[in-house]
Amino acid sequence: MLAVENIHTFYGLSHILFDVSLEVGESKVVCLLGRNGAGKTTTLKSIMGLTPPSRGRIRFKQKDITGTLPFRMVRKGMGYVPDDRRIFADLTVGENLEIAERKGIGGDEWDKQSVYDLFPKLKDLDHRRGGLLSGGEQKMLAIARALMGNPQFLLLDEPTEGLAPVLVKTLEERIRRLKEVGLTVLLAEQNINFTLGLSDYGYIIDNGRICYQGPVEELIDNEEVKKICGI
């Protein structure tokens, strides 16, 4: 479904990504693991069109989408959950969801009821303003809001960052349910145990370069992978 081909991305004069390539098959969960500052977020932003690569190509559903504007990526079926959540603090939970709603390209569709079924806690908070939610609740809302756009492919950036262990477990269960219904996911994380438990295939990024890749069975007990990820 997604193919990133030898991209180089810059912030101004700073060269951040070097020849990064990865693939995500349909209905698979693929992880991008690495320390803080390794290039995970920049990779996702490059895919979403927020920081377009200066060299290389990105293909989505076999079409070249390199540099496509983010709102057009949403229309093509891609959803994005940034690491800083970016919910609307002055809007209620329900309003945050309603403004993101769009019809899906096909198949089963997400609506308020279905995202509340996935995240029951949010239903109880429907009338609470986003700025009054806890960090974990905001994470759930950010994922639910992305689902309201009915994506076929979801980019998740550091979903467990700052969460208590009990909330990490809850989030793991919810992402597993998304996998079960066939949603394709690229998951950028530094929590190796959480991530490999959900993923089918993994890429390890360090200093802006993909330095290791393989099926999760090969990554779980790999000491070099643990060293790169800071474990």
GIFENRA-V705468 format. One record per backbone hydrogen bond with DSSP energy under -1.0 kcal/mol. CO is the residue of the C=O (numbers start at 1). NH is the residue of the N-H. Records with the same first field share a line. If there is no record, write none. Layout:
BEGIN
CO = NH, NH
END
This chain:
BEGIN
1 = 61
2 = 24
3 = 59
4 = 22
5 = 57
7 = 20
8 = 54, 55
9 = 16, 17
11 = 14
14 = 11
20 = 7
22 = 4
24 = 2
25 = 28
28 = 185
29 = 200, 201
30 = 187
31 = 203
32 = 189
33 = 205
35 = 38
38 = 208
39 = 43
40 = 44
41 = 45
42 = 46
43 = 47
44 = 48
45 = 50, 51
55 = 8
57 = 5
58 = 65
59 = 3
60 = 63
63 = 60
65 = 68
69 = 73
70 = 74
71 = 75
72 = 76
73 = 78
74 = 77
77 = 152, 153
79 = 155
81 = 157
82 = 85
84 = 86
88 = 91
89 = 131
91 = 130
92 = 96
93 = 97
94 = 98
95 = 99
98 = 101
111 = 115
112 = 116
113 = 117
114 = 118
115 = 119
119 = 122
120 = 124
123 = 126
125 = 128
126 = 94
128 = 93
129 = 132
130 = 133
134 = 138
135 = 139
136 = 140
137 = 141
138 = 142
139 = 143
140 = 144
141 = 145
142 = 146
143 = 147
144 = 148
146 = 149
147 = 150
148 = 102
152 = 184
153 = 79
154 = 186
155 = 81
156 = 188
158 = 161
160 = 163
164 = 168
165 = 169
166 = 170
167 = 171
168 = 172
169 = 173
170 = 174
171 = 175
172 = 176
173 = 177
174 = 178
175 = 179
176 = 180
177 = 181
178 = 183
179 = 182
184 = 154
185 = 30
186 = 156
187 = 32
188 = 158
189 = 34
190 = 192
191 = 195
192 = 196
193 = 197
195 = 198, 199
200 = 216
201 = 31
202 = 214
203 = 33
204 = 211, 212
206 = 209
208 = 18
209 = 206
212 = 204
214 = 202
215 = 218, 219
216 = 220
219 = 222
222 = 226
223 = 227
224 = 228
225 = 229
226 = 231
227 = 230
END
